[in-house]
Amino acid sequence: MTPIDEHLAALPEPQRTTLEHLRDSLRQLLPTAEEKLSYRMPCFAVQGKAVAGFESFREHCSYFPHSGTVIAQAGPLPAWADADAGTLRVLPLLAPGH
């Protein structure tokens, strides 16, 4: 079991399932990236540089693109999400499938 597997296994539902789905999506988008913990949060790194991170918080899950331009390019957000320049917050209980 990897450190990220252990990290996710310790999370409550629906945060665990939400972040496992995000992790799977990031794996598809970044097939050569290294998975690691950075600042005790799961992330994907390319050539040693973190390019995407994620974490669970009490009432939401967050995606950190490690770039100030990614979220702005995403377009309108659904009602179950909120964002600023560096963070996309998902309210798992409101997201589809939960």
N, C-alpha and C positions, 0 to 999 in steps of 0.2 A: 504494500500500500504506500503510495507517494504522500508527501506532506500535504499536497492539495486534496487528495482523497481523504486523508484524516481530517483536514480542516472542514471539508464539506460534510463528512459523516457526523460531525459534532453539532451541526446546525439543526434547528427545529424545522418542521414543515410549516408553511410552504416555501420558506426560504431555501431549504436544501434543494428541492426540485427545481425551483426557479434558477438557482445558480448552476446546477448541473446542466440544465438546458442551455444557459448562456455559455458555459464552458464548452459544450459540444459544438455550438455555433462558432465560437472563436477558433476551435480546433480546425473546423472546415475552412474558415477564412484565412487562417495562419498555420498551414500544415507543417511548416519547417520551424515554427517558433518553439522555444524552450518554455516549459511550464515551471514556474518557481514561485516562492513566496518572496515578496518585497514589502518591507514595513509590516510584516505579519499578515499580508493580504495576498491572495492568489493573483498571479499575473502571467502574461505571456511576454516573452522577451525575444527580440530579433537582434542578432549580433551583439548580445549582451545588454541591449537597451529595452526597458519595459515599454511596450506599445499598447497594452490593454490590461486593465486590472478589474477586479470585481470583489465585492464584499457584502456581507449581510449585516444589517442593523436591526434594531428592535422592531421597527415598523416598516422597513423598506429594504430593498436590495439596491446596490449601486453598481454601475458600470463606469469605469474611469478610462477614457480613451487615451490618456497621456498626450493629448494634443488639443489645443483650443479651437480647432476648426472642424473636427469630426461631427460633433453634435449639431452645430449650426447647419451642416450640409444634410442632416437627416430629414428636414422638413417638419411638418406639423406632428405633434405627439398625440397619442391616444389619451383618453381621460385618466387612465391608470398609470400615467408616467408624468414625470416632472424633470426639468433639466436646467442647468446653467452651462457656462462655457466648458467646464471640465468634468461634469458629472451628469449621468442619466440615472434618475432614481425611479425605481419600479415598485409599486405597491402590490406585492404578490397576491394578496387576497382579492384584488380587483382585476388582476390580469386574466385574460382568457385562459381557460383550462384549470382554473383554481376555484 
